[in-house]
Amino acid sequence: QAQLVESGGGLVQAGGSLRLSCATSGRMFSLYALAWFRQGPGKEREFVTAISWSGETTHYADSVKGRFTISRDNAKNTLSLQMNSLKPEDTAVYYCAAGRVLYYDDYEKISEYNYWGQGTQVTVSS
């Protein structure tokens, strides 16, 4: 059964760094776009970043551009998110997601992703 399992969340001070990982099971994920979304307290789930199946194309929300870096290793079936210069407003549950996203403009759409992990909590203290 296809699964996505996140890890690496935790508590960090503002300005610090964290690295999230998402382990994928199922060979089909090597052909899927992968993404990170997040949901802060009392907020809607929002797009953070995405990467194409080949890793050649990446897309970032303006709020994280220049601070976060997404990467994938299809040989190891893993997705990573390096988060630097963290801010209190980055506090959220972070979810990895997989989907057959065909167009660049669709990377941000929740509806494009069929598979979701259970989420990992990231808390940034001021």
N, C-alpha and C positions, 0 to 999 in steps of 0.2 A: 504494500500500500504506500502510495506517495506521501511523504512527510517532510515537513520543514521544522527544524528545531533550533531556536535561537539560544545563545549563551553570551556571557560577557558583560551583562548589565551590572550596575552597582551604584554606589554613592561616591561622588567626586566633588571636589571644590571647584568653584568657578575658575576658569582658566586652565583647568586640567584636561586630561585626555582619557579616553576609553576606546577599547576595540571590541566591537560586537562581531560575533560569528553566527552563521546559519548553516547547519548541516542539512544537506538534502539527500533523500533516499529515492532511488528510482532514476534509471539512466535518462529518462525523458527530460529531466531538468537541464541537461546540458544543451537542449534545444530551446529552452524557455528564457525569456527575459526575466530577470530577478530584480527585486526592488525592496526598499525599506520604506515603511510608513511609520507614523507615530501618532499616539493619541495622548494628549496632555489632560490633566484633571479638568473635567467640565468642558472639554473641547471635542470637536469632531476629529475623526481620524484624517490625517493629512499626509500628503506625499513628501518624502524626504529626498530620495535619490533612486535611480534605476540604472541597470546595465544590460546591454543587449546580450543575446546568447553567446556571441563570439567574444564579448568583452571589448569590442572596438568602439562602441557608442555608449556614452554615459550622459546622464541628465540629472541636474541638481535643482532643488528648490532654491530660490534666491536667499532664503534665510540661512542656508548652510553652505552656500558656495564659498570656496576658499578655506573652509574649516573642516569639512568632511570629505572623505575619499572612499568611494566604493570600489571593490575589486572582487573577482571571482576566479576560482581555480576549478575548471571543469574536470580535470583529472582526479581531483580530491573531492569533488562534489560539494564545494564549500563557497559561501558568499561571506564577504567581510565588509565591515564599515569602520574605518578609522575616524574617530571624532576628536578633534583638537580644539583648543580655545573654547571649551564648553561654557555655556551661559545658563543661568537659572531657567530661562525660557526654553531650554532644550529638555527640561524635565518632562518625561513621558514614558509610556510603554511603547517600545519599539518592536515592530512586527516585520518579518521578512515575508515576501510574497513571490509567487511565480505565475507567469502567464504567457500566452502566445501573442505578445504585443507586436504588431506589425509596423505601426507608424510612430514616429518620434513624438508627435503631439499627444499620443495616447498613453505614454509612459506614466503620466500623472493620474490617470483615471483608475480609481479603485475597482471599477467594474471590469477592467481588463485582466484582472488577476483571479485565477481560479483556486489557487492553493495558498494557504496562510499558515504561519506558525502560531504558537500560543502566546508569543510576546515575551519580552524581557524588560524589566524596569530599569530606567536610567534616572537618577536623581542628582541634580546639580545644586549644591548649596552655595549661597552667596557669602 
